[in-house]
Amino acid sequence: MQSCYQGISPVSLRTILSDAELFGADDFVMLNAVTDVHQIHPGDVYFALRTPREDGHLAIDDAIRRGAGAIVSEEMTSNPFKMTSDGKLVPLFLVKSTQAAYARACQALYRFPARQMNTVGISGTSGKTMTAFLTAAILGAANQNVGMLSSLGCYDGVDASSCSITSLPPKRTSSWLSRMLQNDCKCAVMEISSQALAQSRLEGIEFQTVCLTNILRDHLDFHGSLDEYRKAKMRLFEYMTCGGTAIINADDHIVSEVTNWLEIPTIRYGMKKEADVSAIVLEQYAEEQTVLLTAGSETLPLRTRIVGNHYIYDCLAAAAIGLRYGLDLTTIVRGIESVDVIPGRMERLECGQPFSVLVDAAHTREELRSTLRFLHEVTSGRILTVFGVPGETGKAQRPKLADLVSRLSNRVVFTDLNPGNEDAEEITNDLMSGVQARHTRRVTVCHNRAEAIRKTLSLAEPGDCVLIVGKGNEKFQYIGGEAKKHDDREIAKRWLFQH
């Protein structure tokens, strides 16, 4: 069966952009929304977006020459009554934010599909992907057809597609949500990035449930400051529908402060502070862990192959979402236990080797610290780590990350991880500057990531654990302006099978 989706429908721009100032007409019926002048067809509405790379307002005249039927702009043009070559007025809609207007327009073209499903939005510095995946599994255990948009991919209830970005552009988001609706999905689970929130890409979407996993220090290159990053995350609550519920991490002091001003129903989860959903660790091994899951007066054991201390919080967040939709704890536990592996999240590679190999996407200090400490608790031998940081971002954090990884690993190979247009030597020099003198003997540098993985695996002995960290399930290595095929898991598996 092939998935189908609801096609676009005519939209009154005056109706969906009611606050806009309109010049040149009383209204305009939109059939397509475009942000790239090179993709304009006669009659399309051109939205002049501002991005870090270009200002779409500079292309308004070009858009009109190419046949744009109407213009949506944040700036008043020199002459708001623009005319086509054949003498027709081109309506100009003056708005506060073209980003927000474009996102709302895309949802309107597909008849606001999110409003017709139970839509869950999950955001946070870490844990978004895991929580989304587990939430879908829990709802699936309750025989609900669930769609999902996450950095692991998109699923419309019938067909799936791989995806390498956390939040899709508005038009693709609305299209996928429409496909979910047509495939009888009752619930849509969406992973939401801080960039999507800052850029108003969610306008037109209403969430019945939002979950904020944590707010750590990340993406400051994009947001400019920690305060702006936090403000972006808090915008998640602006998209909640009336009567919605917030899922809150009680152990994250920044997130928990939300309950002081948020006048909506909340479900709190945590392991340290008082919470509605909590857990106590019973047993932890390299292959699995068992916790005692408590919700209200009910307690059940949860045995999961998802390992790592910080991933327990993701299980709790997903459990809280399940409770919000009235599911019993038995169904919630069954849903979580049905998940054997989540790609690139503490993913175990089993090829008959006498040592552990794990591929993980951890990249913040908190995630790395939690992962490495967990591995020390469950590993009898050494921790051998393959580690790198991406180029063109997070420069100030590199020495701190390198210090942490070199202290908590027995051996480390610093290697490239999407250096982009930044010099790889400069990146590793930044890392080496954070390594304490007494730990330098543990560290080597190998810029070829595939070779770094093979080199580390060759050093492993029975009882050791090899941690390949940073890329997770990514399938490309970005060097310069080129994306080269690269999958940490495939490279490691190939070496393990050969040896």
C-alpha positions as CSV (number, residue, x, y, z in Angstrom):
1,M,0.0,0.0,0.0
2,Q,1.4,3.4,-0.9
3,S,0.7,6.3,1.3
4,C,-1.5,9.1,0.0
5,Y,-1.8,12.6,1.3
6,Q,-4.3,15.5,1.1
7,G,-3.4,17.9,-1.7
8,I,-3.2,21.6,-1.3
9,S,-6.3,23.8,-1.3
10,P,-6.9,27.4,-2.2
11,V,-6.2,29.8,0.7
12,S,-7.3,33.3,1.4
13,L,-4.2,35.2,2.4
14,R,-6.4,37.9,4.1
15,T,-7.9,35.2,6.3
16,I,-4.7,33.6,7.5
17,L,-2.6,36.8,7.7
18,S,-5.3,38.9,9.3
19,D,-2.8,41.3,10.9
20,A,-1.1,42.2,7.7
21,E,-1.3,45.5,6.0
22,L,-2.5,45.0,2.4
23,F,-1.6,47.1,-0.6
24,G,-2.9,46.7,-4.2
25,A,-5.9,44.4,-3.5
26,D,-8.5,43.4,-0.9
27,D,-7.3,39.8,-0.8
28,F,-5.4,37.1,-2.8
29,V,-6.1,33.4,-3.2
30,M,-3.0,31.4,-2.7
31,L,-2.3,28.1,-4.4
32,N,1.4,27.8,-3.6
33,A,3.9,29.5,-1.2
34,V,7.5,30.0,-2.4
35,T,10.6,31.4,-0.7
36,D,13.1,30.8,-3.6
37,V,12.6,33.1,-6.6
38,H,14.1,30.5,-8.9
39,Q,11.2,28.2,-8.1
40,I,8.4,30.7,-8.8
41,H,5.6,29.7,-11.2
42,P,3.0,32.3,-12.4
43,G,0.6,33.1,-9.6
44,D,2.7,31.8,-6.7
45,V,3.0,33.8,-3.5
46,Y,6.6,34.9,-2.8
47,F,7.6,35.1,0.9
48,A,10.6,37.3,1.4
49,L,12.5,35.5,4.1
50,R,15.6,36.7,5.9
51,T,18.2,34.1,6.6
52,P,21.8,34.3,7.8
53,R,22.9,33.8,4.2
54,E,20.6,36.1,2.3
55,D,17.7,38.6,2.4
56,G,14.8,37.6,0.3
57,H,13.6,41.2,0.3
58,L,16.3,42.0,-2.2
59,A,14.7,39.6,-4.7
60,I,11.2,41.0,-4.6
61,D,11.5,42.7,-8.0
62,D,12.9,39.5,-9.5
63,A,10.0,37.6,-8.0
64,I,7.5,39.9,-9.7
65,R,9.4,39.5,-13.1
66,R,9.2,35.8,-12.7
67,G,5.4,35.9,-12.3
68,A,4.7,36.0,-8.5
69,G,1.0,36.7,-7.9
70,A,1.5,38.3,-4.5
71,I,4.4,39.3,-2.2
72,V,4.6,38.9,1.6
73,S,7.2,41.1,3.1
74,E,8.5,42.5,6.4
75,E,9.6,45.7,4.7
76,M,7.7,48.4,2.8
77,T,9.0,48.5,-0.7
78,S,9.9,51.8,-2.4
79,N,6.6,51.5,-4.2
80,P,4.0,49.2,-2.6
81,F,1.9,49.2,-5.8
82,K,4.2,47.0,-8.0
83,M,2.9,46.1,-11.4
84,T,3.6,43.2,-13.7
85,S,4.9,43.7,-17.3
86,D,1.3,43.5,-18.5
87,G,0.1,46.2,-16.1
88,K,-1.5,44.1,-13.3
89,L,-1.1,45.1,-9.7
90,V,0.8,42.7,-7.5
91,P,-0.7,42.7,-4.0
92,L,1.8,43.3,-1.1
93,F,1.1,41.9,2.3
94,L,3.2,43.7,5.0
95,V,3.8,41.4,8.0
96,K,5.8,41.5,11.2
97,S,7.5,38.1,10.4
98,T,7.7,36.5,7.0
99,Q,9.1,33.4,8.7
100,A,5.9,33.0,10.8
101,A,3.7,34.0,7.9
102,Y,5.3,31.4,5.6
103,A,4.9,28.6,8.2
104,R,1.3,29.5,8.8
105,A,0.6,29.6,5.0
106,C,2.1,26.2,4.5
107,Q,-0.1,24.7,7.2
108,A,-3.1,26.5,5.7
109,L,-2.4,25.0,2.2
110,Y,-2.9,21.6,3.8
111,R,-5.9,22.6,5.9
112,F,-4.0,22.7,9.2
113,P,-3.6,18.9,9.6
114,A,-2.0,19.0,13.1
115,R,-5.3,20.4,14.5
116,Q,-7.0,17.2,13.5
117,M,-4.7,14.8,15.4
118,N,-3.2,14.5,18.9
119,T,0.1,16.3,18.3
120,V,3.0,15.9,20.6
121,G,6.0,18.4,20.5
122,I,9.2,17.4,22.1
123,S,12.1,19.8,22.6
124,G,15.3,20.1,24.8
125,T,19.0,20.1,24.4
126,S,19.3,16.4,24.6
127,G,16.8,13.4,24.7
128,K,14.4,14.7,22.0
129,T,15.0,11.9,19.5
130,M,15.0,9.1,22.1
131,T,11.8,10.5,23.8
132,A,10.0,10.8,20.4
133,F,11.0,7.3,19.4
134,L,9.9,5.8,22.8
135,T,6.6,7.8,22.7
136,A,5.7,6.4,19.3
137,A,6.5,2.9,20.7
138,I,4.2,3.4,23.7
139,L,1.3,4.7,21.6
140,G,1.9,1.9,19.2
141,A,1.6,-0.6,22.1
142,A,-1.9,0.9,22.7
143,N,-2.8,0.0,19.1
144,Q,-2.7,3.7,18.0
145,N,-1.5,4.5,14.5
146,V,1.3,7.1,15.0
147,G,3.2,9.4,12.7
148,M,6.6,10.8,13.6
149,L,8.9,13.6,12.5
150,S,12.4,13.3,14.0
151,S,16.1,13.5,13.2
152,L,16.0,9.7,12.7
153,G,13.4,10.1,9.9
154,C,9.8,10.7,9.0
155,Y,6.9,8.2,9.2
156,D,3.4,8.9,8.0
157,G,1.8,5.8,9.3
158,V,2.5,3.8,6.2
159,D,5.8,4.9,4.6
160,A,9.0,6.1,6.1
161,S,11.8,8.3,4.9
162,S,15.2,9.0,6.3
163,C,15.9,12.5,7.4
164,S,19.1,14.1,8.6
165,I,17.8,17.4,10.0
166,T,16.0,17.9,13.3
167,S,13.2,20.1,12.0
168,L,11.9,20.1,8.5
169,P,11.2,23.2,6.5
170,P,7.5,24.3,7.0
171,K,6.2,23.1,3.6
172,R,7.6,19.6,4.1
173,T,6.4,19.5,7.7
174,S,2.8,20.4,6.6
175,S,3.0,17.8,3.8
176,W,4.1,15.0,6.2
177,L,1.4,15.9,8.7
178,S,-1.2,15.8,6.0
179,R,0.0,12.4,4.9
180,M,-0.3,11.2,8.5
181,L,-3.9,12.4,8.7
182,Q,-4.8,10.7,5.4
183,N,-3.3,7.5,6.7
184,D,-5.5,7.6,9.8
185,C,-2.8,8.5,12.3
186,K,-4.4,9.5,15.5
187,C,-1.3,11.0,16.9
188,A,1.7,12.9,15.5
189,V,5.0,13.0,17.5
190,M,7.3,15.8,16.5
191,E,10.9,16.5,17.5
192,I,11.4,20.3,17.8
193,S,14.7,22.1,17.5
194,S,15.6,25.4,19.1
195,Q,16.3,26.8,15.6
196,A,12.8,25.9,14.4
197,L,11.4,27.7,17.5
198,A,13.6,30.8,17.0
199,Q,12.6,30.9,13.3
200,S,8.8,30.5,13.9
201,R,8.7,27.4,11.7
202,L,5.8,26.0,13.8
203,E,3.2,28.7,13.2
204,G,-0.1,27.1,12.4
205,I,0.6,24.0,14.4
206,E,-1.1,23.4,17.8
207,F,0.2,20.9,20.2
208,Q,-2.0,19.1,22.7
209,T,1.1,18.0,24.5
210,V,4.6,19.5,24.8
211,C,7.6,18.0,26.5
212,L,10.7,19.9,27.5
213,T,13.5,17.4,28.4
214,N,16.2,19.8,29.5
215,I,18.0,23.1,28.8
216,L,21.8,22.8,28.7
217,R,24.4,24.8,27.0
218,D,24.3,24.3,23.2
219,H,23.8,26.0,19.8
220,L,25.2,29.3,21.1
221,D,26.8,29.9,17.7
222,F,23.3,30.2,16.3
223,H,21.4,31.9,19.1
224,G,24.2,34.2,20.2
225,S,23.8,33.7,24.0
226,L,22.6,31.2,26.5
227,D,19.7,33.6,27.4
228,E,18.5,33.7,23.8
229,Y,18.8,29.9,23.5
230,R,16.6,29.5,26.6
231,K,14.1,32.0,25.3
232,A,13.9,30.1,22.0
233,K,13.2,26.8,23.9
234,M,10.5,28.5,26.0
235,R,8.6,29.5,22.8
236,L,7.5,25.8,22.7
237,F,4.7,26.7,25.1
238,E,3.4,29.4,22.8
239,Y,2.2,26.6,20.4
240,M,0.1,24.7,22.9
241,T,-3.6,24.4,22.3
242,C,-6.1,25.5,25.0
243,G,-6.4,22.6,27.5
244,G,-3.0,21.2,26.5
245,T,-0.6,19.5,28.9
246,A,3.1,20.1,29.5
247,I,5.6,17.3,30.4
248,I,8.4,18.7,32.6
249,N,11.7,17.4,33.8
250,A,11.6,18.1,37.5
251,D,15.4,17.5,37.9
252,D,16.4,20.2,35.4
253,H,16.4,23.4,37.4
254,I,15.8,25.6,34.4
255,V,12.9,23.5,33.0
256,S,11.3,23.0,36.4
257,E,11.1,26.8,36.8
258,V,8.5,26.8,34.0
259,T,5.9,25.5,36.5
260,N,6.2,28.7,38.4
261,W,4.6,30.7,35.6
262,L,3.0,28.1,33.4
263,E,-0.7,28.1,34.3
264,I,-1.5,24.8,32.5
265,P,-1.7,21.1,33.6
266,T,1.7,19.6,34.0
267,I,3.1,16.1,34.5
268,R,6.6,16.1,36.2
269,Y,9.1,13.4,35.8
270,G,12.5,12.8,37.5
271,M,14.7,10.7,39.7
272,K,16.0,13.2,42.3
273,K,13.1,15.6,43.1
274,E,9.4,15.0,43.7
275,A,7.7,14.0,40.5
276,D,4.6,12.3,39.1
277,V,6.7,9.8,37.2
278,S,9.9,8.5,38.7
279,A,12.4,5.6,38.6
280,I,14.9,3.8,40.7
281,V,17.7,1.9,39.1
282,L,17.8,-1.8,40.1
283,E,20.4,-3.3,37.8
284,Q,22.7,-2.0,35.1
285,Y,24.7,-4.0,32.6
286,A,26.4,-3.2,29.3
287,E,23.5,-4.9,27.4
288,E,20.5,-3.8,29.4
289,Q,19.3,-2.1,32.6
290,T,16.3,-2.6,34.9
291,V,14.5,0.2,36.7
292,L,11.5,0.4,39.0
293,L,9.0,2.7,37.3
294,T,6.5,4.5,39.5
295,A,3.5,6.6,38.5
296,G,1.3,7.7,41.3
297,S,0.5,4.6,43.4
298,E,1.5,2.1,40.7
299,T,5.0,0.6,40.4
300,L,6.3,-1.8,37.8
301,P,9.7,-3.1,36.8
302,L,11.0,-1.9,33.4
303,R,13.7,-4.0,31.7
304,T,15.1,-2.2,28.7
305,R,18.0,-2.7,26.3
306,I,18.3,1.1,26.1
307,V,21.3,1.7,28.3
308,G,22.9,4.8,29.8
309,N,21.9,6.9,32.8
310,H,20.6,9.9,30.9
311,Y,18.5,7.7,28.7
312,I,16.4,6.7,31.8
313,Y,15.1,10.2,31.7
314,D,13.9,9.7,28.1
315,C,12.0,6.6,29.2
316,L,10.4,8.7,32.0
317,A,9.5,11.5,29.6
318,A,7.9,9.1,27.2
319,A,6.0,7.3,30.1
320,A,4.7,10.7,31.2
321,I,3.3,11.4,27.7
322,G,1.7,7.9,27.7
323,L,0.0,8.7,31.0
324,R,-1.2,12.0,29.7
325,Y,-3.1,10.1,27.0
326,G,-4.7,7.8,29.6
327,L,-2.5,4.7,29.0
328,D,-2.0,2.3,31.9
329,L,1.5,1.6,33.2
330,T,1.5,-2.0,31.9
331,T,1.0,-0.8,28.3
332,I,3.7,1.9,28.8
333,V,6.2,-0.6,30.0
334,R,5.4,-3.0,27.2
335,G,5.9,-0.2,24.7
336,I,9.3,0.8,26.0
337,E,10.5,-2.8,26.3
338,S,9.5,-3.4,22.7
339,V,12.4,-1.1,21.6
340,D,15.6,-3.1,21.2
341,V,17.6,-0.3,19.7
342,I,17.4,3.3,18.6
343,P,19.8,4.0,15.8
344,G,22.9,5.9,16.9
345,R,21.8,6.2,20.5
346,M,24.0,3.8,22.6
347,E,23.6,1.4,19.8
348,R,25.4,-1.9,20.4
349,L,27.3,-3.5,17.6
350,E,27.3,-7.3,18.0
351,C,29.6,-9.1,15.6
352,G,30.9,-11.9,17.9
353,Q,33.7,-9.7,19.3
354,P,34.9,-10.3,23.0
355,F,34.5,-6.6,23.8
356,S,31.7,-4.0,23.7
357,V,31.2,-1.6,20.8
358,L,28.8,1.3,21.2
359,V,27.8,4.1,18.8
360,D,26.3,7.1,20.4
361,A,25.3,10.7,19.4
362,A,26.2,12.3,22.7
363,H,27.9,15.7,22.1
364,T,27.2,17.9,25.2
365,R,29.3,17.8,28.3
366,E,26.4,16.5,30.3
367,E,25.7,13.7,27.8
368,L,29.3,12.7,27.5
369,R,29.9,12.7,31.3
370,S,26.8,10.5,31.9
371,T,27.7,8.1,29.1
372,L,31.3,7.6,30.1
373,R,30.5,7.2,33.8
374,F,27.8,4.6,33.0
375,L,30.3,2.7,30.9
376,H,32.8,2.7,33.8
377,E,30.2,1.2,36.0
378,V,29.4,-1.7,33.6
379,T,32.8,-2.3,32.0
380,S,35.4,-4.6,33.5
381,G,38.2,-3.4,31.1
382,R,39.2,-0.1,29.5
383,I,37.1,2.6,27.8
384,L,38.5,3.4,24.3
385,T,36.8,6.4,22.8
386,V,36.7,7.8,19.3
387,F,35.8,11.4,19.6
388,G,35.6,14.6,17.5
389,V,33.6,17.8,17.3
390,P,32.0,19.5,14.3
391,G,33.7,22.4,12.5
392,E,32.4,26.0,12.4
393,T,30.6,25.7,15.7
394,G,31.1,25.5,19.5
395,K,34.7,26.6,19.5
396,A,34.7,27.7,23.1
397,Q,33.5,24.4,24.3
398,R,36.1,22.2,22.6
399,P,38.8,22.3,25.3
400,K,36.2,21.5,28.0
401,L,34.8,18.6,26.0
402,A,38.4,17.2,25.3
403,D,39.3,17.5,29.0
404,L,36.2,15.5,30.0
405,V,36.7,12.8,27.4
406,S,40.4,12.4,28.1
407,R,39.8,12.2,31.9
408,L,37.0,9.6,31.7
409,S,38.5,7.4,28.9
410,N,41.5,5.1,29.1
411,R,42.4,5.8,25.5
412,V,41.1,8.5,23.1
413,V,41.5,9.1,19.4
414,F,40.6,12.6,18.4
415,T,39.3,12.6,14.9
416,D,37.3,14.6,12.4
417,L,33.5,15.0,12.7
418,N,32.0,17.1,9.9
419,P,34.8,19.7,9.8
420,G,33.0,21.6,7.0
421,N,35.0,24.5,5.8
422,E,37.1,24.8,9.0
423,D,40.7,23.4,9.0
424,A,40.7,20.0,10.7
425,E,44.1,20.7,12.3
426,E,42.7,23.8,14.0
427,I,39.9,21.8,15.4
428,T,42.1,19.1,16.9
429,N,44.5,21.8,18.2
430,D,41.6,23.3,20.1
431,L,40.8,19.8,21.5
432,M,44.4,19.2,22.5
433,S,44.6,22.5,24.3
434,G,42.0,21.2,26.8
435,V,43.9,17.9,27.6
436,Q,45.7,18.0,30.9
437,A,49.4,17.2,30.8
438,R,49.0,14.0,32.8
439,H,46.5,12.7,30.3
440,T,48.3,13.5,27.0
441,R,49.7,9.9,26.8
442,R,46.1,8.6,26.5
443,V,45.4,10.8,23.4
444,T,46.3,10.3,19.8
445,V,45.1,12.2,16.7
446,C,43.9,10.6,13.4
447,H,42.0,12.9,11.1
448,N,40.6,10.1,8.9
449,R,37.5,9.1,10.9
450,A,37.2,5.6,9.3
451,E,40.9,4.9,10.1
452,A,40.4,6.2,13.7
453,I,37.6,3.7,14.2
454,R,39.6,0.8,12.8
455,K,42.7,1.8,14.9
456,T,40.7,1.9,18.1
457,L,39.0,-1.4,17.5
458,S,42.4,-3.0,16.9
459,L,43.5,-1.9,20.3
460,A,40.5,-3.4,22.1
461,E,40.9,-6.5,24.3
462,P,38.4,-8.8,26.0
463,G,36.3,-6.9,28.5
464,D,37.0,-3.5,27.0
465,C,34.4,-1.1,25.6
466,V,34.9,1.0,22.4
467,L,32.7,4.1,22.3
468,I,32.4,5.8,19.0
469,V,30.7,9.0,19.9
470,G,29.4,12.2,18.2
471,K,27.8,11.2,14.9
472,G,25.3,8.6,16.0
473,N,23.3,7.5,13.0
474,E,24.6,10.1,10.6
475,K,25.4,8.7,7.2
476,F,27.6,11.5,5.8
477,Q,30.8,13.3,6.7
478,Y,30.8,16.9,5.7
479,I,34.2,18.2,4.5
480,G,34.4,21.5,2.7
481,G,31.3,21.9,0.7
482,E,31.0,18.1,0.0
483,A,29.0,15.4,1.8
484,K,30.8,12.2,1.6
485,K,29.2,8.9,2.5
486,H,30.2,7.8,6.0
487,D,28.5,5.6,8.6
488,D,30.4,4.9,11.8
489,R,28.4,1.7,12.3
490,E,29.1,0.2,8.9
491,I,32.8,1.0,9.2
492,A,33.0,-0.7,12.6
493,K,30.9,-3.7,11.6
494,R,33.1,-4.3,8.5
495,W,36.2,-4.3,10.6
496,L,34.7,-6.6,13.2
497,F,33.5,-9.1,10.7
498,Q,36.9,-9.2,9.0
499,H,38.8,-9.7,12.2
